């Protein structure tokens, strides 16, 4: 290849890449009415966040707002910072964020707020001084306690149990695990023993590996609690492959659509979750009213969240100001077919 | 006389500038991209990636690789946080973090150069081991109690718009550029990367230089950690974990030959600007996170392919398959010149 030909090829290649980049951009046409809200999940690679976005977009449609859903492919908090800065740069009216590192995103959120962007957190809370209101799926204490109760029902209050969590640094999972330990101290669970907390990093392959390791290391294991939608699905698949369904019970938090086939196969007989679409829906409503100035984070303020009815800004789990979605749903082989998310 | 390699790099850097201008033209079509504040701020949030890439460049030019730097960064960051929590002054604690990072880098060097083990295997091992160590030191918690006088380092501004991180990063580029291109140590690194055997015969203390290169890479991972904490104001055991793609892309896109012996600090700096600019423009255009990764990964592959083609064309139109041999020969000749120069000097003494 001569040099001239090569240079020509390079110019063509660079142009092609630039054209591709333009083609990739989704564009951010500015509509005149309604608010522009940036919806930033921990990562776009986990299905629950897609569910949140569906709900948020439905709420935005009712309110006349526009939602941009975008986020990193990695669950580490700092990966969200470029998205926060970019949303502030584009003068979005609000950011709705769920994070796995409350502190790492705080400086960026504060910068955004200084530019007039309103911040609402949901699901994975950020540092309290970097947002106006936190939208909680449920009470953390209730979630932790329920998961132990479900496990106890499945193994008749007796035997070794283990936890397959997300990252060791995931704030929601860590607080639920703390409340699980509190619940386990009650006398009715005296014959249940928590032998190990494993971390699958919210990665399907790693979670399956951790489950397999648990099964090998603890042959007397009676139940696994996986308080993460990624972890519970991976654990169910692993139990099925190892032929341990029914011998080792599985509970935790999971999406009905992910878990349906494992429920039918008897690999997960009771687990729960809140309605993820409703959570996104509620977060978008809160964001709308925070931007409009109706909600300022003062305790006791009330508003109507569309189909979810009236909600109040309150204290939950000692955290404030919080708007709570409600108690989680419990899924069993009897009712699983009623849920489609 | 300008060598073939220098000319290749001159052209490579021109290409990077063209890329930066090209992305800039795309950026100009986006609202909110072409403002002074944004252009000055392009590199602020990625500055720690540049520092790690500067350190890694030395390793790659010496013909090795160090993928443990992201875990090394995590260890230095959590140690820094723990030492600070024990009541030590923040700058002293940062210094301790740097010392620890250097030791971890040196440990890589001992394994690679001392025991003559392959660097990819060694640093893959320490990537996992150091990550585990970071969790041992801090567990799953995060520390965010850094004084604002300190976090100005990564996230502060002089006046209203000039980021301090930009000055820090340019300062390091200058110092390390001088070290790589203006000192005997730098020339040793290039020679070892070109042909280790020839370097040994030429009387270069090969093992010591290779260890020093890994220690330097560790030290720079430490500095990256210092800046990381300065920007994010948060120290956790999984700090920096997702940055390896960007760091390696910056080094390779910067024209550093992944087989060693060729590279320049200016190229790495330009590549860093290009990657930051591209990430910023893609974020401004709301390109989805997964597609951003495809673009950056594609850029890495393009850099390798185009780099090889360029060198092939310079080696007289040889096909890429013959490229390695052709280049080695050129470099072998360079080492021979070295050897002659050295023996001439020795005979004078």
Interface residues (C-beta under 8 A of the other chain):
Chain A: X1 X2 X3 X6 X10 X13 X14 X17 X18 X20 X21 X22 X24 X25 X26 X27 X28 X30 X43 X44 X45 X68 X70 X71 X72 X73 X74 X76 X77 X78 X79 X81 X82 X83 X85 X86 X89 X90 X91 X101 X102 X103 X104 X106 X107 X127 X167 X168 X169 X170 X174
Chain B: X15 X18 X19 X22 X23 X25 X26 X29 X30 X31 X32 X38 X41 X45 X135 X139 X140 X141 X142 X143 X144 X151 X155 X228 X231 X232 X233 X234 X236 X237 X238 X239 X240 X241 X242 X278 X279 X280 X281 X282 X283 X284 X285 X286 X287 X288 X289 X290 X291 X293 X295 X298 X302 X306 X309 X310 X312 X313 X317
